[in-house]
């Protein structure tokens, strides 16, 4: 986390200045309508949320207890939590575009990765206790999410695969650094489940070229992949079934939020369908948050960063086993999974990420060499699956998505402004949304419920990272 923006990728000639981006107001995602089939993600294209059509023309209520802005994993998980803990509440969820068509509908589909990585670097900046808490948090998030999936009985419906996740080492130095991080973690109380495997085992488990797998990898068994958009559909459907006064409002941009401290119902949100009064608000808009939350438009705030993915179909005629693992390579600079039935590899490369880019209807520039680098990696790592790749012949899906980044790598969960006690944010997941959002949504749900009840004694749980808290006790 603490070294997030220190890598050379963020200072290259194709990148905007982080300092300038932090001062720039994000656009409303409604400015980028879902019209380009060229940048429609695999997840969105192959799974329409059927009940969305029932809500497109529904007028929002005039007043609500909670207005949730954003329908990705954070917004949907919070709505689901309310349905479990306070089903009597009046809640309206808004999205500028279709349900789950932002970062969650465009992500990599990996649940997480071995927990110990970079823990010593975190310790140097934040101390041992907070570093361990941050890395333990990823396990807490995973356990909470998997427990909810088991309780809902939806593992098959959301394509959950717990075959494991492997991060393959690029060098002996990376291997040794992880081993030292793992040793340090266990000495200081991190209940890590990750472990190291050798190169032969990596090559065998994921059918990778022995030359690419020779340094081995870090493995996490109780992990793997998920169909993110299917998960969000399950959460929202469950919430709708349990909450009489939950309404969904896709294609309903929120243009501004006004605050009047003298009024018991302090917030007025202006939407494309009129105004709604709200007792509390949650901004779950991640990279686009500063469009409505100017308090996050600074060095300690959040900014957008586009990421790119390809869906590349294996093109070797001989049958090869499907890669059932979630895969990272070189500290997850490369990340991918394969869809069932010898489906496409969904593959992202960190080098393609662009700070301050918000238009996710565009596809990757074909003249910068990144696509060719991705093809070369696939051909080298998986010669039994890929040969002589070309965009025209082998790429089935090609899309971008906008993540929410912070300069420190810490998420921002709490109140953007302490005086506006009823206004909350949960943003800045730094490309690790599936590894953070579910647990962050649990904390923000409790914070909102405490505010609605007037409970001034509430505090965030001990397991929640202090560096993630923004104006929360």
HELIX and SHEET records of a PDB file:
HELIX    1   1 UNK A    8  UNK A   11  5                                   4    
HELIX    2   2 UNK A   18  UNK A   22  1                                   5    
HELIX    3   3 UNK A   29  UNK A   31  5                                   3    
HELIX    4   4 UNK A   37  UNK A   39  5                                   3    
HELIX    5   5 UNK A   42  UNK A   46  1                                   5    
HELIX    6   6 UNK A   50  UNK A   54  5                                   5    
HELIX    7   7 UNK A   73  UNK A   85  1                                  13    
HELIX    8   8 UNK A  104  UNK A  106  5                                   3    
HELIX    9   9 UNK A  119  UNK A  126  1                                   8    
HELIX   10  10 UNK A  128  UNK A  152  1                                  25    
HELIX   11  11 UNK A  172  UNK A  187  1                                  16    
HELIX   12  12 UNK A  199  UNK A  206  1                                   8    
HELIX   13  13 UNK A  210  UNK A  213  1                                   4    
HELIX   14  14 UNK A  228  UNK A  242  1                                  15    
HELIX   15  15 UNK A  286  UNK A  291  5                                   6    
HELIX   16  16 UNK A  294  UNK A  296  5                                   3    
HELIX   17  17 UNK A  350  UNK A  352  5                                   3    
HELIX   18  18 UNK A  370  UNK A  381  1                                  12    
HELIX   19  19 UNK A  391  UNK A  394  1                                   4    
HELIX   20  20 UNK A  433  UNK A  453  1                                  21    
HELIX   21  21 UNK A  466  UNK A  468  5                                   3    
SHEET    1   A 6 UNK A 246  UNK A 249  0                                        
SHEET    2   A 6 UNK A  91  UNK A  94  1                                        
SHEET    3   A 6 UNK A  63  UNK A  69  1                                        
SHEET    4   A 6 UNK A 274  UNK A 283  1                                        
SHEET    5   A 6 UNK A 267  UNK A 271 -1                                        
SHEET    6   A 6 UNK A 254  UNK A 259 -1                                        
SHEET    1   B 7 UNK A 246  UNK A 249  0                                        
SHEET    2   B 7 UNK A  91  UNK A  94  1                                        
SHEET    3   B 7 UNK A  63  UNK A  69  1                                        
SHEET    4   B 7 UNK A 274  UNK A 283  1                                        
SHEET    5   B 7 UNK A 423  UNK A 427  1                                        
SHEET    6   B 7 UNK A 412  UNK A 414 -1                                        
SHEET    7   B 7 UNK A 469  UNK A 470  1                                        
SHEET    1   C 8 UNK A 195  UNK A 197  0                                        
SHEET    2   C 8 UNK A 217  UNK A 220 -1                                        
SHEET    3   C 8 UNK A 165  UNK A 168 -1                                        
SHEET    4   C 8 UNK A 326  UNK A 329  1                                        
SHEET    5   C 8 UNK A 334  UNK A 338 -1                                        
SHEET    6   C 8 UNK A 345  UNK A 349 -1                                        
SHEET    7   C 8 UNK A 303  UNK A 312 -1                                        
SHEET    8   C 8 UNK A 354  UNK A 355 -1                                        
SHEET    1   D 8 UNK A 195  UNK A 197  0                                        
SHEET    2   D 8 UNK A 217  UNK A 220 -1                                        
SHEET    3   D 8 UNK A 165  UNK A 168 -1                                        
SHEET    4   D 8 UNK A 326  UNK A 329  1                                        
SHEET    5   D 8 UNK A 334  UNK A 338 -1                                        
SHEET    6   D 8 UNK A 345  UNK A 349 -1                                        
SHEET    7   D 8 UNK A 303  UNK A 312 -1                                        
SHEET    8   D 8 UNK A 395  UNK A 405 -1                                        
END                                                                             
